[in-house]
Amino acid sequence: MPEKIIFASDLPKTRSGKIMRRLLRDIASGRALGNVTTLADAGVVEQLKKKYEED
């Protein structure tokens, strides 16, 4: 059962369109984010971190 459900307008995806689930797990567990150089839009990660911390 998920601890929280957060609705977002976008997810962290690579340039080829694959969702980077590793980054979602890192945000949820509070760990440092790994390599984000392959993201199509790196700003999405910051938005998700803010939303996660707000709730």
mmCIF entry with sequence, helices, sheets and N, C-alpha, C, O atoms, coordinates in Angstrom:
data_MODEL
# 
_entry.id   MODEL 
# 
_entity.id                         1 
_entity.type                       polymer 
_entity.pdbx_number_of_molecules   1 
# 
_entity_poly.entity_id                      1 
_entity_poly.type                           'polypeptide(L)' 
_entity_poly.nstd_linkage                   no 
_entity_poly.nstd_monomer                   no 
_entity_poly.pdbx_seq_one_letter_code       MPEKIIFASDLPKTRSGKIMRRLLRDIASGRALGNVTTLADAGVVEQLKKKYEED 
_entity_poly.pdbx_seq_one_letter_code_can   MPEKIIFASDLPKTRSGKIMRRLLRDIASGRALGNVTTLADAGVVEQLKKKYEED 
_entity_poly.pdbx_strand_id                 A 
# 
loop_
_entity_poly_seq.entity_id 
_entity_poly_seq.num 
_entity_poly_seq.mon_id 
_entity_poly_seq.hetero 
1 1  MET n 
1 2  PRO n 
1 3  GLU n 
1 4  LYS n 
1 5  ILE n 
1 6  ILE n 
1 7  PHE n 
1 8  ALA n 
1 9  SER n 
1 10 ASP n 
1 11 LEU n 
1 12 PRO n 
1 13 LYS n 
1 14 THR n 
1 15 ARG n 
1 16 SER n 
1 17 GLY n 
1 18 LYS n 
1 19 ILE n 
1 20 MET n 
1 21 ARG n 
1 22 ARG n 
1 23 LEU n 
1 24 LEU n 
1 25 ARG n 
1 26 ASP n 
1 27 ILE n 
1 28 ALA n 
1 29 SER n 
1 30 GLY n 
1 31 ARG n 
1 32 ALA n 
1 33 LEU n 
1 34 GLY n 
1 35 ASN n 
1 36 VAL n 
1 37 THR n 
1 38 THR n 
1 39 LEU n 
1 40 ALA n 
1 41 ASP n 
1 42 ALA n 
1 43 GLY n 
1 44 VAL n 
1 45 VAL n 
1 46 GLU n 
1 47 GLN n 
1 48 LEU n 
1 49 LYS n 
1 50 LYS n 
1 51 LYS n 
1 52 TYR n 
1 53 GLU n 
1 54 GLU n 
1 55 ASP n 
# 
_struct_asym.id          A 
_struct_asym.entity_id   1 
# 
loop_
_struct_conf.conf_type_id 
_struct_conf.id 
_struct_conf.pdbx_PDB_helix_id 
_struct_conf.beg_label_comp_id 
_struct_conf.beg_label_asym_id 
_struct_conf.beg_label_seq_id 
_struct_conf.pdbx_beg_PDB_ins_code 
_struct_conf.end_label_comp_id 
_struct_conf.end_label_asym_id 
_struct_conf.end_label_seq_id 
_struct_conf.pdbx_end_PDB_ins_code 
_struct_conf.beg_auth_comp_id 
_struct_conf.beg_auth_asym_id 
_struct_conf.beg_auth_seq_id 
_struct_conf.end_auth_comp_id 
_struct_conf.end_auth_asym_id 
_struct_conf.end_auth_seq_id 
_struct_conf.pdbx_PDB_helix_class 
_struct_conf.details 
_struct_conf.pdbx_PDB_helix_length 
HELX_P HELX_P1 AA1 ARG A 21 ? SER A 29 ? ARG A 21 SER A 29 1 ? 9  
HELX_P HELX_P2 AA2 GLY A 43 ? GLU A 54 ? GLY A 43 GLU A 54 1 ? 12 
# 
_struct_conf_type.id          HELX_P 
_struct_conf_type.criteria    ? 
_struct_conf_type.reference   ? 
# 
loop_
_atom_site.group_PDB 
_atom_site.id 
_atom_site.type_symbol 
_atom_site.label_atom_id 
_atom_site.label_alt_id 
_atom_site.label_comp_id 
_atom_site.label_asym_id 
_atom_site.label_entity_id 
_atom_site.label_seq_id 
_atom_site.pdbx_PDB_ins_code 
_atom_site.Cartn_x 
_atom_site.Cartn_y 
_atom_site.Cartn_z 
_atom_site.occupancy 
_atom_site.B_iso_or_equiv 
_atom_site.pdbx_formal_charge 
_atom_site.auth_seq_id 
_atom_site.auth_comp_id 
_atom_site.auth_asym_id 
_atom_site.auth_atom_id 
_atom_site.pdbx_PDB_model_num 
ATOM 1   N N  . MET A 1 1  ? 0.850  -1.167 0.000   1.00 0.00 ? 1  MET A N  1 
ATOM 2   C CA . MET A 1 1  ? 0.000  0.000  0.000   1.00 0.00 ? 1  MET A CA 1 
ATOM 3   C C  . MET A 1 1  ? 0.906  1.244  0.000   1.00 0.00 ? 1  MET A C  1 
ATOM 4   O O  . MET A 1 1  ? 1.818  1.341  0.822   1.00 0.00 ? 1  MET A O  1 
ATOM 5   N N  . PRO A 1 2  ? 0.665  2.179  -0.902  1.00 0.00 ? 2  PRO A N  1 
ATOM 6   C CA . PRO A 1 2  ? 1.502  3.382  -0.950  1.00 0.00 ? 2  PRO A CA 1 
ATOM 7   C C  . PRO A 1 2  ? 1.296  4.264  0.281   1.00 0.00 ? 2  PRO A C  1 
ATOM 8   O O  . PRO A 1 2  ? 0.196  4.368  0.824   1.00 0.00 ? 2  PRO A O  1 
ATOM 9   N N  . GLU A 1 3  ? 2.380  4.886  0.693   1.00 0.00 ? 3  GLU A N  1 
ATOM 10  C CA . GLU A 1 3  ? 2.314  5.805  1.829   1.00 0.00 ? 3  GLU A CA 1 
ATOM 11  C C  . GLU A 1 3  ? 1.597  7.085  1.441   1.00 0.00 ? 3  GLU A C  1 
ATOM 12  O O  . GLU A 1 3  ? 0.783  7.600  2.208   1.00 0.00 ? 3  GLU A O  1 
ATOM 13  N N  . LYS A 1 4  ? 1.892  7.604  0.252   1.00 0.00 ? 4  LYS A N  1 
ATOM 14  C CA . LYS A 1 4  ? 1.289  8.829  -0.274  1.00 0.00 ? 4  LYS A CA 1 
ATOM 15  C C  . LYS A 1 4  ? 1.007  8.658  -1.754  1.00 0.00 ? 4  LYS A C  1 
ATOM 16  O O  . LYS A 1 4  ? 1.664  7.881  -2.447  1.00 0.00 ? 4  LYS A O  1 
ATOM 17  N N  . ILE A 1 5  ? 0.029  9.390  -2.213  1.00 0.00 ? 5  ILE A N  1 
ATOM 18  C CA . ILE A 1 5  ? -0.236 9.481  -3.650  1.00 0.00 ? 5  ILE A CA 1 
ATOM 19  C C  . ILE A 1 5  ? -0.137 10.948 -4.019  1.00 0.00 ? 5  ILE A C  1 
ATOM 20  O O  . ILE A 1 5  ? -0.833 11.788 -3.450  1.00 0.00 ? 5  ILE A O  1 
ATOM 21  N N  . ILE A 1 6  ? 0.723  11.249 -4.962  1.00 0.00 ? 6  ILE A N  1 
ATOM 22  C CA . ILE A 1 6  ? 0.939  12.626 -5.389  1.00 0.00 ? 6  ILE A CA 1 
ATOM 23  C C  . ILE A 1 6  ? 0.633  12.715 -6.876  1.00 0.00 ? 6  ILE A C  1 
ATOM 24  O O  . ILE A 1 6  ? 1.155  11.937 -7.675  1.00 0.00 ? 6  ILE A O  1 
ATOM 25  N N  . PHE A 1 7  ? -0.203 13.651 -7.234  1.00 0.00 ? 7  PHE A N  1 
ATOM 26  C CA . PHE A 1 7  ? -0.527 13.860 -8.637  1.00 0.00 ? 7  PHE A CA 1 
ATOM 27  C C  . PHE A 1 7  ? 0.434  14.880 -9.220  1.00 0.00 ? 7  PHE A C  1 
ATOM 28  O O  . PHE A 1 7  ? 0.684  15.928 -8.626  1.00 0.00 ? 7  PHE A O  1 
ATOM 29  N N  . ALA A 1 8  ? 0.969  14.560 -10.390 1.00 0.00 ? 8  ALA A N  1 
ATOM 30  C CA . ALA A 1 8  ? 1.950  15.429 -11.035 1.00 0.00 ? 8  ALA A CA 1 
ATOM 31  C C  . ALA A 1 8  ? 1.593  15.586 -12.508 1.00 0.00 ? 8  ALA A C  1 
ATOM 32  O O  . ALA A 1 8  ? 0.972  14.712 -13.113 1.00 0.00 ? 8  ALA A O  1 
ATOM 33  N N  . SER A 1 9  ? 1.996  16.706 -13.061 1.00 0.00 ? 9  SER A N  1 
ATOM 34  C CA . SER A 1 9  ? 1.708  16.957 -14.475 1.00 0.00 ? 9  SER A CA 1 
ATOM 35  C C  . SER A 1 9  ? 2.668  16.221 -15.390 1.00 0.00 ? 9  SER A C  1 
ATOM 36  O O  . SER A 1 9  ? 2.365  16.011 -16.564 1.00 0.00 ? 9  SER A O  1 
ATOM 37  N N  . ASP A 1 10 ? 3.836  15.821 -14.864 1.00 0.00 ? 10 ASP A N  1 
ATOM 38  C CA . ASP A 1 10 ? 4.825  15.125 -15.681 1.00 0.00 ? 10 ASP A CA 1 
ATOM 39  C C  . ASP A 1 10 ? 5.675  14.237 -14.787 1.00 0.00 ? 10 ASP A C  1 
ATOM 40  O O  . ASP A 1 10 ? 5.723  14.433 -13.573 1.00 0.00 ? 10 ASP A O  1 
ATOM 41  N N  . LEU A 1 11 ? 6.336  13.276 -15.379 1.00 0.00 ? 11 LEU A N  1 
ATOM 42  C CA . LEU A 1 11 ? 7.224  12.375 -14.663 1.00 0.00 ? 11 LEU A CA 1 
ATOM 43  C C  . LEU A 1 11 ? 8.629  12.492 -15.238 1.00 0.00 ? 11 LEU A C  1 
ATOM 44  O O  . LEU A 1 11 ? 8.794  12.898 -16.388 1.00 0.00 ? 11 LEU A O  1 
ATOM 45  N N  . PRO A 1 12 ? 9.648  12.138 -14.446 1.00 0.00 ? 12 PRO A N  1 
ATOM 46  C CA . PRO A 1 12 ? 11.008 12.199 -14.983 1.00 0.00 ? 12 PRO A CA 1 
ATOM 47  C C  . PRO A 1 12 ? 11.207 11.117 -16.036 1.00 0.00 ? 12 PRO A C  1 
ATOM 48  O O  . PRO A 1 12 ? 11.143 9.924  -15.739 1.00 0.00 ? 12 PRO A O  1 
ATOM 49  N N  . LYS A 1 13 ? 11.447 11.546 -17.259 1.00 0.00 ? 13 LYS A N  1 
ATOM 50  C CA . LYS A 1 13 ? 11.608 10.613 -18.377 1.00 0.00 ? 13 LYS A CA 1 
ATOM 51  C C  . LYS A 1 13 ? 12.926 10.862 -19.081 1.00 0.00 ? 13 LYS A C  1 
ATOM 52  O O  . LYS A 1 13 ? 13.447 11.978 -19.104 1.00 0.00 ? 13 LYS A O  1 
ATOM 53  N N  . THR A 1 14 ? 13.446 9.797  -19.651 1.00 0.00 ? 14 THR A N  1 
ATOM 54  C CA . THR A 1 14 ? 14.648 9.931  -20.464 1.00 0.00 ? 14 THR A CA 1 
ATOM 55  C C  . THR A 1 14 ? 14.263 10.556 -21.797 1.00 0.00 ? 14 THR A C  1 
ATOM 56  O O  . THR A 1 14 ? 13.083 10.747 -22.090 1.00 0.00 ? 14 THR A O  1 
ATOM 57  N N  . ARG A 1 15 ? 15.258 10.865 -22.585 1.00 0.00 ? 15 ARG A N  1 
ATOM 58  C CA . ARG A 1 15 ? 14.975 11.445 -23.907 1.00 0.00 ? 15 ARG A CA 1 
ATOM 59  C C  . ARG A 1 15 ? 14.186 10.489 -24.798 1.00 0.00 ? 15 ARG A C  1 
ATOM 60  O O  . ARG A 1 15 ? 13.463 10.922 -25.696 1.00 0.00 ? 15 ARG A O  1 
ATOM 61  N N  . SER A 1 16 ? 14.328 9.187  -24.547 1.00 0.00 ? 16 SER A N  1 
ATOM 62  C CA . SER A 1 16 ? 13.590 8.207  -25.342 1.00 0.00 ? 16 SER A CA 1 
ATOM 63  C C  . SER A 1 16 ? 12.182 7.961  -24.798 1.00 0.00 ? 16 SER A C  1 
ATOM 64  O O  . SER A 1 16 ? 11.408 7.225  -25.409 1.00 0.00 ? 16 SER A O  1 
ATOM 65  N N  . GLY A 1 17 ? 11.837 8.574  -23.648 1.00 0.00 ? 17 GLY A N  1 
ATOM 66  C CA . GLY A 1 17 ? 10.480 8.487  -23.124 1.00 0.00 ? 17 GLY A CA 1 
ATOM 67  C C  . GLY A 1 17 ? 10.274 7.491  -22.000 1.00 0.00 ? 17 GLY A C  1 
ATOM 68  O O  . GLY A 1 17 ? 9.146  7.328  -21.535 1.00 0.00 ? 17 GLY A O  1 
ATOM 69  N N  . LYS A 1 18 ? 11.323 6.817  -21.544 1.00 0.00 ? 18 LYS A N  1 
ATOM 70  C CA . LYS A 1 18 ? 11.172 5.849  -20.462 1.00 0.00 ? 18 LYS A CA 1 
ATOM 71  C C  . LYS A 1 18 ? 11.120 6.576  -19.118 1.00 0.00 ? 18 LYS A C  1 
ATOM 72  O O  . LYS A 1 18 ? 11.895 7.500  -18.872 1.00 0.00 ? 18 LYS A O  1 
ATOM 73  N N  . ILE A 1 19 ? 10.207 6.151  -18.260 1.00 0.00 ? 19 ILE A N  1 
ATOM 74  C CA . ILE A 1 19 ? 10.071 6.746  -16.933 1.00 0.00 ? 19 ILE A CA 1 
ATOM 75  C C  . ILE A 1 19 ? 11.212 6.253  -16.051 1.00 0.00 ? 19 ILE A C  1 
ATOM 76  O O  . ILE A 1 19 ? 11.495 5.056  -16.002 1.00 0.00 ? 19 ILE A O  1 
ATOM 77  N N  . MET A 1 20 ? 11.855 7.167  -15.365 1.00 0.00 ? 20 MET A N  1 
ATOM 78  C CA . MET A 1 20 ? 12.971 6.803  -14.480 1.00 0.00 ? 20 MET A CA 1 
ATOM 79  C C  . MET A 1 20 ? 12.436 6.541  -13.081 1.00 0.00 ? 20 MET A C  1 
ATOM 80  O O  . MET A 1 20 ? 12.412 7.436  -12.236 1.00 0.00 ? 20 MET A O  1 
ATOM 81  N N  . ARG A 1 21 ? 12.009 5.312  -12.845 1.00 0.00 ? 21 ARG A N  1 
ATOM 82  C CA . ARG A 1 21 ? 11.418 4.923  -11.569 1.00 0.00 ? 21 ARG A CA 1 
ATOM 83  C C  . ARG A 1 21 ? 12.418 5.030  -10.430 1.00 0.00 ? 21 ARG A C  1 
ATOM 84  O O  . ARG A 1 21 ? 12.028 5.253  -9.283  1.00 0.00 ? 21 ARG A O  1 
ATOM 85  N N  . ARG A 1 22 ? 13.696 4.876  -10.727 1.00 0.00 ? 22 ARG A N  1 
ATOM 86  C CA . ARG A 1 22 ? 14.748 5.002  -9.712  1.00 0.00 ? 22 ARG A CA 1 
ATOM 87  C C  . ARG A 1 22 ? 14.690 6.375  -9.054  1.00 0.00 ? 22 ARG A C  1 
ATOM 88  O O  . ARG A 1 22 ? 14.823 6.494  -7.836  1.00 0.00 ? 22 ARG A O  1 
ATOM 89  N N  . LEU A 1 23 ? 14.488 7.415  -9.868  1.00 0.00 ? 23 LEU A N  1 
ATOM 90  C CA . LEU A 1 23 ? 14.413 8.768  -9.314  1.00 0.00 ? 23 LEU A CA 1 
ATOM 91  C C  . LEU A 1 23 ? 13.170 8.948  -8.444  1.00 0.00 ? 23 LEU A C  1 
ATOM 92  O O  . LEU A 1 23 ? 13.221 9.641  -7.428  1.00 0.00 ? 23 LEU A O  1 
ATOM 93  N N  . LEU A 1 24 ? 12.071 8.335  -8.830  1.00 0.00 ? 24 LEU A N  1 
ATOM 94  C CA . LEU A 1 24 ? 10.859 8.417  -8.015  1.00 0.00 ? 24 LEU A CA 1 
ATOM 95  C C  . LEU A 1 24 ? 11.077 7.754  -6.661  1.00 0.00 ? 24 LEU A C  1 
ATOM 96  O O  . LEU A 1 24 ? 10.632 8.270  -5.636  1.00 0.00 ? 24 LEU A O  1 
ATOM 97  N N  . ARG A 1 25 ? 11.763 6.607  -6.652  1.00 0.00 ? 25 ARG A N  1 
ATOM 98  C CA . ARG A 1 25 ? 12.067 5.944  -5.381  1.00 0.00 ? 25 ARG A CA 1 
ATOM 99  C C  . ARG A 1 25 ? 13.010 6.791  -4.532  1.00 0.00 ? 25 ARG A C  1 
ATOM 100 O O  . ARG A 1 25 ? 12.846 6.873  -3.315  1.00 0.00 ? 25 ARG A O  1 
ATOM 101 N N  . ASP A 1 26 ? 14.000 7.425  -5.174  1.00 0.00 ? 26 ASP A N  1 
ATOM 102 C CA . ASP A 1 26 ? 14.942 8.272  -4.436  1.00 0.00 ? 26 ASP A CA 1 
ATOM 103 C C  . ASP A 1 26 ? 14.228 9.455  -3.792  1.00 0.00 ? 26 ASP A C  1 
ATOM 104 O O  . ASP A 1 26 ? 14.523 9.803  -2.649  1.00 0.00 ? 26 ASP A O  1 
ATOM 105 N N  . ILE A 1 27 ? 13.305 10.070 -4.501  1.00 0.00 ? 27 ILE A N  1 
ATOM 106 C CA . ILE A 1 27 ? 12.552 11.202 -3.957  1.00 0.00 ? 27 ILE A CA 1 
ATOM 107 C C  . ILE A 1 27 ? 11.720 10.748 -2.764  1.00 0.00 ? 27 ILE A C  1 
ATOM 108 O O  . ILE A 1 27 ? 11.694 11.415 -1.730  1.00 0.00 ? 27 ILE A O  1 
ATOM 109 N N  . ALA A 1 28 ? 11.041 9.615  -2.908  1.00 0.00 ? 28 ALA A N  1 
ATOM 110 C CA . ALA A 1 28 ? 10.162 9.127  -1.847  1.00 0.00 ? 28 ALA A CA 1 
ATOM 111 C C  . ALA A 1 28 ? 10.927 8.699  -0.598  1.00 0.00 ? 28 ALA A C  1 
ATOM 112 O O  . ALA A 1 28 ? 10.407 8.811  0.513   1.00 0.00 ? 28 ALA A O  1 
ATOM 113 N N  . SER A 1 29 ? 12.155 8.209  -0.768  1.00 0.00 ? 29 SER A N  1 
ATOM 114 C CA . SER A 1 29 ? 12.918 7.747  0.389   1.00 0.00 ? 29 SER A CA 1 
ATOM 115 C C  . SER A 1 29 ? 13.837 8.819  0.953   1.00 0.00 ? 29 SER A C  1 
ATOM 116 O O  . SER A 1 29 ? 14.448 8.614  2.002   1.00 0.00 ? 29 SER A O  1 
ATOM 117 N N  . GLY A 1 30 ? 13.946 9.961  0.277   1.00 0.00 ? 30 GLY A N  1 
ATOM 118 C CA . GLY A 1 30 ? 14.774 11.046 0.766   1.00 0.00 ? 30 GLY A CA 1 
ATOM 119 C C  . GLY A 1 30 ? 16.255 10.880 0.463   1.00 0.00 ? 30 GLY A C  1 
ATOM 120 O O  . GLY A 1 30 ? 17.082 11.610 1.008   1.00 0.00 ? 30 GLY A O  1 
ATOM 121 N N  . ARG A 1 31 ? 16.597 9.936  -0.393  1.00 0.00 ? 31 ARG A N  1 
ATOM 122 C CA . ARG A 1 31 ? 18.001 9.715  -0.756  1.00 0.00 ? 31 ARG A CA 1 
ATOM 123 C C  . ARG A 1 31 ? 18.470 10.763 -1.758  1.00 0.00 ? 31 ARG A C  1 
ATOM 124 O O  . ARG A 1 31 ? 17.666 11.434 -2.406  1.00 0.00 ? 31 ARG A O  1 
ATOM 125 N N  . ALA A 1 32 ? 19.774 10.884 -1.867  1.00 0.00 ? 32 ALA A N  1 
ATOM 126 C CA . ALA A 1 32 ? 20.361 11.784 -2.865  1.00 0.00 ? 32 ALA A CA 1 
ATOM 127 C C  . ALA A 1 32 ? 20.087 11.222 -4.249  1.00 0.00 ? 32 ALA A C  1 
ATOM 128 O O  . ALA A 1 32 ? 20.166 10.013 -4.469  1.00 0.00 ? 32 ALA A O  1 
ATOM 129 N N  . LEU A 1 33 ? 19.766 12.109 -5.178  1.00 0.00 ? 33 LEU A N  1 
ATOM 130 C CA . LEU A 1 33 ? 19.466 11.676 -6.531  1.00 0.00 ? 33 LEU A CA 1 
ATOM 131 C C  . LEU A 1 33 ? 20.749 11.299 -7.249  1.00 0.00 ? 33 LEU A C  1 
ATOM 132 O O  . LEU A 1 33 ? 21.789 11.932 -7.071  1.00 0.00 ? 33 LEU A O  1 
ATOM 133 N N  . GLY A 1 34 ? 20.659 10.282 -8.044  1.00 0.00 ? 34 GLY A N  1 
ATOM 134 C CA . GLY A 1 34 ? 21.816 9.841  -8.807  1.00 0.00 ? 34 GLY A CA 1 
ATOM 135 C C  . GLY A 1 34 ? 21.962 10.646 -10.084 1.00 0.00 ? 34 GLY A C  1 
ATOM 136 O O  . GLY A 1 34 ? 21.678 11.843 -10.110 1.00 0.00 ? 34 GLY A O  1 
ATOM 137 N N  . ASN A 1 35 ? 22.396 10.002 -11.116 1.00 0.00 ? 35 ASN A N  1 
ATOM 138 C CA . ASN A 1 35 ? 22.657 10.621 -12.403 1.00 0.00 ? 35 ASN A CA 1 
ATOM 139 C C  . ASN A 1 35 ? 21.347 11.076 -13.055 1.00 0.00 ? 35 ASN A C  1 
ATOM 140 O O  . ASN A 1 35 ? 20.453 10.263 -13.293 1.00 0.00 ? 35 ASN A O  1 
ATOM 141 N N  . VAL A 1 36 ? 21.237 12.361 -13.338 1.00 0.00 ? 36 VAL A N  1 
ATOM 142 C CA . VAL A 1 36 ? 20.034 12.888 -13.979 1.00 0.00 ? 36 VAL A CA 1 
ATOM 143 C C  . VAL A 1 36 ? 20.365 13.509 -15.338 1.00 0.00 ? 36 VAL A C  1 
ATOM 144 O O  . VAL A 1 36 ? 19.554 14.253 -15.888 1.00 0.00 ? 36 VAL A O  1 
ATOM 145 N N  . THR A 1 37 ? 21.534 13.215 -15.879 1.00 0.00 ? 37 THR A N  1 
ATOM 146 C CA . THR A 1 37 ? 21.946 13.821 -17.143 1.00 0.00 ? 37 THR A CA 1 
ATOM 147 C C  . THR A 1 37 ? 21.163 13.298 -18.328 1.00 0.00 ? 37 THR A C  1 
ATOM 148 O O  . THR A 1 37 ? 21.132 13.954 -19.369 1.00 0.00 ? 37 THR A O  1 
ATOM 149 N N  . THR A 1 38 ? 20.531 12.145 -18.212 1.00 0.00 ? 38 THR A N  1 
ATOM 150 C CA . THR A 1 38 ? 19.788 11.575 -19.334 1.00 0.00 ? 38 THR A CA 1 
ATOM 151 C C  . THR A 1 38 ? 18.332 12.022 -19.379 1.00 0.00 ? 38 THR A C  1 
ATOM 152 O O  . THR A 1 38 ? 17.582 11.597 -20.258 1.00 0.00 ? 38 THR A O  1 
ATOM 153 N N  . LEU A 1 39 ? 17.925 12.876 -18.442 1.00 0.00 ? 39 LEU A N  1 
ATOM 154 C CA . LEU A 1 39 ? 16.533 13.332 -18.412 1.00 0.00 ? 39 LEU A CA 1 
ATOM 155 C C  . LEU A 1 39 ? 16.224 14.285 -19.557 1.00 0.00 ? 39 LEU A C  1 
ATOM 156 O O  . LEU A 1 39 ? 17.067 15.084 -19.965 1.00 0.00 ? 39 LEU A O  1 
ATOM 157 N N  . ALA A 1 40 ? 15.012 14.189 -20.064 1.00 0.00 ? 40 ALA A N  1 
ATOM 158 C CA . ALA A 1 40 ? 14.565 15.113 -21.097 1.00 0.00 ? 40 ALA A CA 1 
ATOM 159 C C  . ALA A 1 40 ? 14.328 16.499 -20.495 1.00 0.00 ? 40 ALA A C  1 
ATOM 160 O O  . ALA A 1 40 ? 14.626 17.508 -21.136 1.00 0.00 ? 40 ALA A O  1 
ATOM 161 N N  . ASP A 1 41 ? 13.791 16.560 -19.261 1.00 0.00 ? 41 ASP A N  1 
ATOM 162 C CA . ASP A 1 41 ? 13.522 17.825 -18.573 1.00 0.00 ? 41 ASP A CA 1 
ATOM 163 C C  . ASP A 1 41 ? 13.891 17.664 -17.099 1.00 0.00 ? 41 ASP A C  1 
ATOM 164 O O  . ASP A 1 41 ? 13.132 17.076 -16.329 1.00 0.00 ? 41 ASP A O  1 
ATOM 165 N N  . ALA A 1 42 ? 15.034 18.177 -16.713 1.00 0.00 ? 42 ALA A N  1 
ATOM 166 C CA . ALA A 1 42 ? 15.522 18.009 -15.345 1.00 0.00 ? 42 ALA A CA 1 
ATOM 167 C C  . ALA A 1 42 ? 14.689 18.789 -14.324 1.00 0.00 ? 42 ALA A C  1 
ATOM 168 O O  . ALA A 1 42 ? 14.738 18.476 -13.135 1.00 0.00 ? 42 ALA A O  1 
ATOM 169 N N  . GLY A 1 43 ? 13.935 19.786 -14.754 1.00 0.00 ? 43 GLY A N  1 
ATOM 170 C CA . GLY A 1 43 ? 13.113 20.573 -13.849 1.00 0.00 ? 43 GLY A CA 1 
ATOM 171 C C  . GLY A 1 43 ? 11.971 19.780 -13.238 1.00 0.00 ? 43 GLY A C  1 
ATOM 172 O O  . GLY A 1 43 ? 11.450 20.157 -12.188 1.00 0.00 ? 43 GLY A O  1 
ATOM 173 N N  . VAL A 1 44 ? 11.581 18.708 -13.868 1.00 0.00 ? 44 VAL A N  1 
ATOM 174 C CA . VAL A 1 44 ? 10.491 17.876 -13.368 1.00 0.00 ? 44 VAL A CA 1 
ATOM 175 C C  . VAL A 1 44 ? 10.845 17.278 -12.007 1.00 0.00 ? 44 VAL A C  1 
ATOM 176 O O  . VAL A 1 44 ? 9.986  17.164 -11.133 1.00 0.00 ? 44 VAL A O  1 
ATOM 177 N N  . VAL A 1 45 ? 12.098 16.901 -11.831 1.00 0.00 ? 45 VAL A N  1 
ATOM 178 C CA . VAL A 1 45 ? 12.532 16.286 -10.575 1.00 0.00 ? 45 VAL A CA 1 
ATOM 179 C C  . VAL A 1 45 ? 12.380 17.271 -9.424  1.00 0.00 ? 45 VAL A C  1 
ATOM 180 O O  . VAL A 1 45 ? 11.910 16.894 -8.350  1.00 0.00 ? 45 VAL A O  1 
ATOM 181 N N  . GLU A 1 46 ? 12.763 18.502 -9.626  1.00 0.00 ? 46 GLU A N  1 
ATOM 182 C CA . GLU A 1 46 ? 12.634 19.515 -8.572  1.00 0.00 ? 46 GLU A CA 1 
ATOM 183 C C  . GLU A 1 46 ? 11.172 19.762 -8.218  1.00 0.00 ? 46 GLU A C  1 
ATOM 184 O O  . GLU A 1 46 ? 10.829 19.930 -7.047  1.00 0.00 ? 46 GLU A O  1 
ATOM 185 N N  . GLN A 1 47 ? 10.316 19.784 -9.234  1.00 0.00 ? 47 GLN A N  1 
ATOM 186 C CA . GLN A 1 47 ? 8.886  19.976 -8.974  1.00 0.00 ? 47 GLN A CA 1 
ATOM 187 C C  . GLN A 1 47 ? 8.324  18.829 -8.145  1.00 0.00 ? 47 GLN A C  1 
ATOM 188 O O  . GLN A 1 47 ? 7.539  19.052 -7.223  1.00 0.00 ? 47 GLN A O  1 
ATOM 189 N N  . LEU A 1 48 ? 8.722  17.604 -8.470  1.00 0.00 ? 48 LEU A N  1 
ATOM 190 C CA . LEU A 1 48 ? 8.238  16.450 -7.714  1.00 0.00 ? 48 LEU A CA 1 
ATOM 191 C C  . LEU A 1 48 ? 8.751  16.467 -6.279  1.00 0.00 ? 48 LEU A C  1 
ATOM 192 O O  . LEU A 1 48 ? 8.015  16.122 -5.355  1.00 0.00 ? 48 LEU A O  1 
ATOM 193 N N  . LYS A 1 49 ? 10.000 16.862 -6.086  1.00 0.00 ? 49 LYS A N  1 
ATOM 194 C CA . LYS A 1 49 ? 10.551 16.949 -4.730  1.00 0.00 ? 49 LYS A CA 1 
ATOM 195 C C  . LYS A 1 49 ? 9.771  17.957 -3.895  1.00 0.00 ? 49 LYS A C  1 
ATOM 196 O O  . LYS A 1 49 ? 9.473  17.696 -2.730  1.00 0.00 ? 49 LYS A O  1 
ATOM 197 N N  . LYS A 1 50 ? 9.440  19.102 -4.476  1.00 0.00 ? 50 LYS A N  1 
ATOM 198 C CA . LYS A 1 50 ? 8.674  20.128 -3.761  1.00 0.00 ? 50 LYS A CA 1 
ATOM 199 C C  . LYS A 1 50 ? 7.294  19.584 -3.366  1.00 0.00 ? 50 LYS A C  1 
ATOM 200 O O  . LYS A 1 50 ? 6.864  19.735 -2.222  1.00 0.00 ? 50 LYS A O  1 
ATOM 201 N N  . LYS A 1 51 ? 6.608  18.953 -4.321  1.00 0.00 ? 51 LYS A N  1 
ATOM 202 C CA . LYS A 1 51 ? 5.279  18.435 -4.044  1.00 0.00 ? 51 LYS A CA 1 
ATOM 203 C C  . LYS A 1 51 ? 5.317  17.366 -2.973  1.00 0.00 ? 51 LYS A C  1 
ATOM 204 O O  . LYS A 1 51 ? 4.426  17.302 -2.125  1.00 0.00 ? 51 LYS A O  1 
ATOM 205 N N  . TYR A 1 52 ? 6.346  16.521 -3.003  1.00 0.00 ? 52 TYR A N  1 
ATOM 206 C CA . TYR A 1 52 ? 6.458  15.451 -2.012  1.00 0.00 ? 52 TYR A CA 1 
ATOM 207 C C  . TYR A 1 52 ? 6.690  16.027 -0.620  1.00 0.00 ? 52 TYR A C  1 
ATOM 208 O O  . TYR A 1 52 ? 6.125  15.536 0.357   1.00 0.00 ? 52 TYR A O  1 
ATOM 209 N N  . GLU A 1 53 ? 7.515  17.062 -0.524  1.00 0.00 ? 53 GLU A N  1 
ATOM 210 C CA . GLU A 1 53 ? 7.813  17.662 0.758   1.00 0.00 ? 53 GLU A CA 1 
ATOM 211 C C  . GLU A 1 53 ? 6.651  18.480 1.305   1.00 0.00 ? 53 GLU A C  1 
ATOM 212 O O  . GLU A 1 53 ? 6.538  18.637 2.521   1.00 0.00 ? 53 GLU A O  1 
ATOM 213 N N  . GLU A 1 54 ? 5.783  19.007 0.440   1.00 0.00 ? 54 GLU A N  1 
ATOM 214 C CA . GLU A 1 54 ? 4.627  19.787 0.873   1.00 0.00 ? 54 GLU A CA 1 
ATOM 215 C C  . GLU A 1 54 ? 3.606  18.919 1.598   1.00 0.00 ? 54 GLU A C  1 
ATOM 216 O O  . GLU A 1 54 ? 3.035  19.339 2.604   1.00 0.00 ? 54 GLU A O  1 
ATOM 217 N N  . ASP A 1 55 ? 3.380  17.735 1.100   1.00 0.00 ? 55 ASP A N  1 
ATOM 218 C CA . ASP A 1 55 ? 2.317  16.876 1.648   1.00 0.00 ? 55 ASP A CA 1 
ATOM 219 C C  . ASP A 1 55 ? 2.696  16.220 2.907   1.00 0.00 ? 55 ASP A C  1 
ATOM 220 O O  . ASP A 1 55 ? 1.902  15.472 3.477   1.00 0.00 ? 55 ASP A O  1 
# 
